[in-house]
Amino acid sequence: MVNKLNLDNSNRLYEEALDLIPGAILGIRRPYNFVEGEYPIFFETAKGGKVIDVDGNEYLDMLCAYGPIIIGHREEEIDNAVVDQIKNKGFCMSLTQQIQNRLAKKLRALIPCCEKMVFVKTGSDATTIGIRVARGYTKRLKVLRCGYHGWHSWCVEGKGGIPKKLYEDVLEFEYNDLDKVTKMMQEYGNEVAAIILTPINHPGAHELEMPKPGFLEGLRELADKHGSILIFDEIRTGFRVNLGGAQKELGVIPDLGAFGKAMANGYPISFLGGKKEIMDALIEEVFLSSTFFPNSVPQVAALKTIEIMEREDVLGTIRKKGVKFAKDVNEIIEESSVPCTFSGGPWMPYITFDPDPNHLYRKLREEFYRQLIRRQIFLQPYHHGYICYRHTDEDLENAVNMISESLKECKKLM
């Protein structure tokens, strides 16, 4: 029996925050997205592949801040480059600093679709400006979408506060359903500005999916046939699946790509890149401006992060570790006979529980993640995890063992 963690300080801070912040915590970090009463609510510090909460409990961090931590927390080489920029040059000015051009040249060399680009801050920024550019360039309104693309009005799942007219021209399709998209394009093709999707499907609370043979290629052909813009949302896959994105890994090149998260190891930056004739809609046709988009601190961090990833073969190492982790976890699941599924290896590992008519899967899911957090492995019940460079072989072996122990506890419920 592994005891429940002491979370007194987390709970106290949560009660305090309820009086200060709507919901106390922002969105996906709220307690109901974990196992309430079992997970910490506030972290205090992090280093490498570990995090420590405000009660002093240390965890193997396999959520990696929902994706931005690709190397590790508090990487000195990256942070030192940022401090040097702050102390010796500054970072928030009325005009752009030259680091912009250096980063842009590096990204153009790495990413197949990226002839020109614009830097923004969040994934939602990048996907939304992608839709605006596609509409401005094609002079069309309709958008076909698949996957999570952020919190902005055109794509957010929760529609509270959003007039229907802001998303009524956005039509959804299912991943790997090329027939459905073909029919949609037959009906709306000359009105469709863009087809946007995550090239590897990572739906909330469901297994991750790789594209079936011909699916992405079929979308590319449909976009070309109907004069629409193909956009890959690579916010999660970029700088993790491949330095050139999933588009380079999978061999299908979109017109536009939205990137973010892992590119700066936690510093806030994203970008939209694509074919120059399409991106040039931003010169006059499409407006984009922000006080903080040109901020040089995350640009410095991104350039240094990419430098380290190339020098140390970070993604090759993560892939190797992720393949072994996936193999070990799959073997454990098979031995356990617990009805659950591992997906997302080697990049975005996730354990989901197979639905059943009696909803036992809900109890199994809650018990599994309760047992896992008590064993100080930080993963999320409704979101896939990540592996970072600083996760050691020993860390991942321990995670495998804790997963095994947690599944044994789940077996008692069956």
C-alpha positions, 0 to 999 in steps of 0.5 A, spaced: 500 500 500 502 506 497 500 512 502 496 518 499 501 524 498 501 530 503 498 536 499 496 541 505 500 547 502 497 545 495 490 545 498 491 551 502 494 555 496 488 553 491 483 555 497 486 562 496 486 562 489 479 561 488 478 568 491 483 571 486 482 567 480 476 565 476 476 557 477 483 558 481 487 555 476 487 556 468 483 551 464 487 544 463 491 545 470 485 545 474 484 539 479 478 536 475 483 534 470 487 530 474 484 526 480 482 530 485 485 530 492 491 526 489 495 530 485 498 537 487 495 543 484 502 548 485 509 546 483 515 550 486 521 548 482 523 544 477 530 541 474 532 536 469 526 531 468 524 532 475 519 537 478 517 539 486 511 541 489 509 546 494 509 540 499 516 538 497 514 532 493 518 530 487 516 527 481 518 524 475 515 530 470 512 526 464 507 531 462 513 536 461 509 543 462 504 540 456 510 539 451 514 545 451 520 542 455 524 538 450 531 538 453 529 539 461 527 544 466 532 550 467 537 548 462 543 553 464 546 554 457 539 556 454 538 560 460 545 563 460 543 565 453 537 569 455 540 572 461 546 575 457 541 578 452 537 581 458 543 584 461 547 586 455 542 588 449 535 588 452 529 585 449 523 589 448 524 595 444 520 599 439 524 596 433 526 589 432 532 586 434 537 582 429 536 575 432 529 575 428 533 574 422 538 569 425 532 564 427 528 565 421 534 563 417 535 557 421 527 555 421 527 555 413 533 551 413 530 546 417 522 545 415 520 544 408 514 548 408 517 554 411 520 559 406 517 565 410 515 566 417 512 570 422 513 570 430 508 570 435 507 567 442 502 561 443 499 555 439 493 559 438 496 565 435 500 561 430 494 557 428 489 563 428 493 567 424 494 561 419 487 561 418 487 568 417 492 568 412 489 562 408 482 566 408 486 573 406 490 569 400 484 565 397 478 570 398 474 564 401 471 563 408 470 556 409 475 552 413 475 544 414 478 542 421 480 536 425 484 536 432 485 541 437 487 548 435 487 552 441 482 557 444 480 562 439 473 563 437 474 559 430 476 553 433 475 552 441 470 547 443 467 550 449 462 556 445 460 560 451 461 567 449 462 566 442 457 568 437 455 562 432 457 567 426 464 566 428 465 559 427 459 557 422 464 557 416 468 552 420 466 544 418 469 538 422 472 532 419 474 525 423 482 524 422 484 518 417 477 519 414 479 521 407 472 519 404 469 524 408 473 530 406 473 528 399 465 529 399 466 535 403 470 538 398 466 536 392 460 540 396 464 546 398 471 546 395 470 552 391 469 556 398 474 552 402 480 557 404 483 551 408 484 544 411 487 544 417 489 538 422 494 535 426 498 531 422 499 526 428 492 525 431 492 527 439 485 527 441 483 529 448 482 522 453 483 518 446 489 514 443 493 517 439 493 515 431 498 515 426 496 517 419 493 511 415 497 510 408 495 515 403 491 520 408 495 526 408 497 525 401 490 525 399 489 531 403 494 534 399 491 532 393 484 535 395 487 542 397 491 542 390 485 540 386 480 545 389 485 551 390 485 551 398 491 551 403 493 545 407 495 547 414 499 542 419 498 544 426 505 542 428 504 545 435 506 539 439 509 535 433 514 540 431 521 540 434 519 533 437 517 528 432 523 531 427 526 538 427 523 539 420 516 537 423 512 531 422 511 534 415 519 532 414 518 525 418 512 523 414 514 526 407 507 530 406 509 538 405 503 543 407 502 550 404 503 553 412 505 550 418 504 552 425 509 551 430 511 552 438 511 548 444 518 545 444 522 550 440 524 554 445 524 549 451 519 553 455 520 560 453 513 563 450 514 563 442 511 560 436 510 561 429 507 560 422 511 559 416 509 557 409 510 558 402 512 565 400 507 567 396 501 565 401 505 568 407 506 575 403 498 576 404 501 579 411 504 585 407 498 588 406 492 583 405 492 581 412 494 585 419 498 582 424 501 586 430 503 585 437 507 589 442 510 583 445 511 578 438 518 581 436 520 580 444 527 577 443 528 573 449 524 567 446 527 568 440 534 567 443 532 561 447 529 558 441 535 559 437 539 556 443 535 550 444 535 548 436 543 549 437 543 544 443 538 539 439 542 539 433 549 538 437 547 533 442 542 529 437 536 530 442 531 528 438 534 521 436 536 520 443 528 521 445 526 517 440 531 511 442 528 512 449 521 512 447 521 506 443 524 502 449 519 505 454 513 504 449 516 496 448 516 495 456 509 498 457 506 494 452 509 488 455 506 490 462 499 492 459 499 485 456 501 481 462 496 485 466 490 483 462 487 490 464 483 493 459 487 499 457 492 501 451 498 504 450 499 509 444 503 515 442 510 512 442 515 514 442 514 521 442 507 522 446 506 516 451 499 515 453 495 510 457 488 510 456 482 505 458 478 501 453 471 503 454 466 498 456 458 498 457 458 498 465 463 504 465 469 500 469 474 504 465 472 510 468 474 507 475 480 503 472 483 510 469 482 514 476 485 508 480 491 507 475 492 515 475 491 515 483 496 510 484 501 513 479 501 519 482 502 516 489 508 513 486 510 520 484 510 519 476 507 525 473 502 524 468 495 526 466 489 522 465 486 526 459 492 528 456 498 524 453 505 525 456 512 527 453 519 524 454 524 529 455 532 529 454 534 529 461 529 523 463 535 518 464 534 510 462 533 509 470 528 514 470 524 511 465 525 504 468 522 507 474 516 509 471 515 502 467 515 499 474 511 504 477 506 503 471 506 496 473 505 496 480 499 501 478 496 496 474 496 491 479 492 495 483 487 496 478 486 489 477 483 488 484 477 492 481 476 487 476 
